Amino acid sequence: MGIYDHIDLRVRNLAEARSFYERLLPSLGFVHNVGIDGWLQFEAQGTDGATQFFGVTESSGHVANECRIAFWAQSNADVDRLAEIVVRAGARHVEGPDEQEGPGYYAVFFEDPSGNRLEICHRTGTAK
């Protein structure tokens, strides 16, 4: 069983956010772009056959808040590689990648074009 089924994220302007998420999501394993009018949706196939998806849709009144979505990476090197993709995709307010909150937690923090907070992190056995 998976940890979650899907994420349904709102952005102020889908056209503005589209290229950002079309670069980011496939690099995180959401490789199947589902063509749905008015949506941007990428799916990832789990090893158990379940499909998880990350959807982005427009809400012109959307205001980003302090919630953060964090994606897991397999290694610190993977965080570094993904951080480069994030920067090239046009992320805002990029912090890191570096050790966060002590040893064992390596991460990059950033915002999408609408100000939604995101993170890519790797934890080792020593992270709290």
Secondary structure as UniProt FT lines:
FT   STRAND          6..11
FT   HELIX           14..27
FT   TURN            28..29
FT   STRAND          32..34
FT   TURN            37..38
FT   STRAND          39..45
FT   TURN            47..48
FT   STRAND          51..58
FT   TURN            60..61
FT   STRAND          68..72
FT   HELIX           76..89
FT   STRAND          92..99
FT   TURN            103..104
FT   STRAND          105..111
FT   TURN            113..114
FT   STRAND          117..123
FT   TURN            125..126
//
